[in-house]
C-alpha cells in the first residue's frame, strides 16, 4: 500500500517514517495537498540508479571511440520510426 503523508510528518513522526523507509517502504510526501517528494532508503536509491550509472559510463566510452554525432531530431526521428509513430 502506498504511504502518503504531509511533509510536516517528517518533523512530527520522524522515527516512524525512518522505520518504514528502512523496511523498504517508500514514503510519498505532500505539501499543500500536492505531491512534492518521495523518501526512500539509500539502498533502494542505489538499486534504482546503479544500472543507470553503468549505462552512462558505457555510453561515454562508446562516444569517445565514435566520432559520429547525431542531432536530437535524428535520434528521436529514428526512435519514432522504430516505434511506428
N, C-alpha and C positions, 0 to 999 in steps of 0.2 A: 504494500500500500504506500502511496506517495505521502510523504510527511511535509506539509506546507505550514509554515509558521511566519508570524510577523517578525521583522528584523529585531524588534525590541526583545524577543525571546533570547537572543544572544546574550544580552546582559542579565535578564531575569532568570533564565533556565540553562545557563551555560553547561553545567555538569551533565544534565540530561541530554542536551544536544551533542556534546562531545562523546558521550557513551554511544549514542545512536550512530554517529559518524564512524566511530572506531569499530562498531559492529558491522560496518559495510553498508549502512543505510544513508544515502544522501539526503540532505535537508534542503528543501526549497524555501527561500526566504522572500517575503513580500514587503513592500514599503508603500503605504497609502493604497493598499489593495491591489497593487501590481507586482508581478514577479520581478525580482531585482537580481538575485544570485542563487547559486547552488553551492552548498558546503559538502565537501567530501574529504575522505582521508587522503593523506599523501600517497598511500599505497594505491588507492583507486585512481588518483590522478596520474601517477606514474604508469599504471597499466594502460590507461587511455592514451597517453602521449608517447609511450615507448616506441611503438611501431612508426609513428609519425616522424619522430626524430631520425630513426634509421632510414626511412624513405627519403627524407630531405637530404641527409648526408649522401645517400646513393645518387640522388638527382644532382647534387653539387659535383660529385666525381664524374658523372656522365657529361655534365655541362663543360667541365674542364677539358675533356677529351674530344668533344664535338664542337666545331666552330659554327655549325648551323644554328641560327636563331630564328624563331617564329614570332610573329606578332600575336597579340591576343585574339585578333579576328581569325587568323589562320588556325590557331589551336581550337577555339570554340567552334569554328566552322567545321573542322574535321570531327570534333566530338558530336556535333549536331547531325552530321552526315551518318556517322556510325549508329546514332540512336534513331535515325529515320525521321528527323524533325526538320 
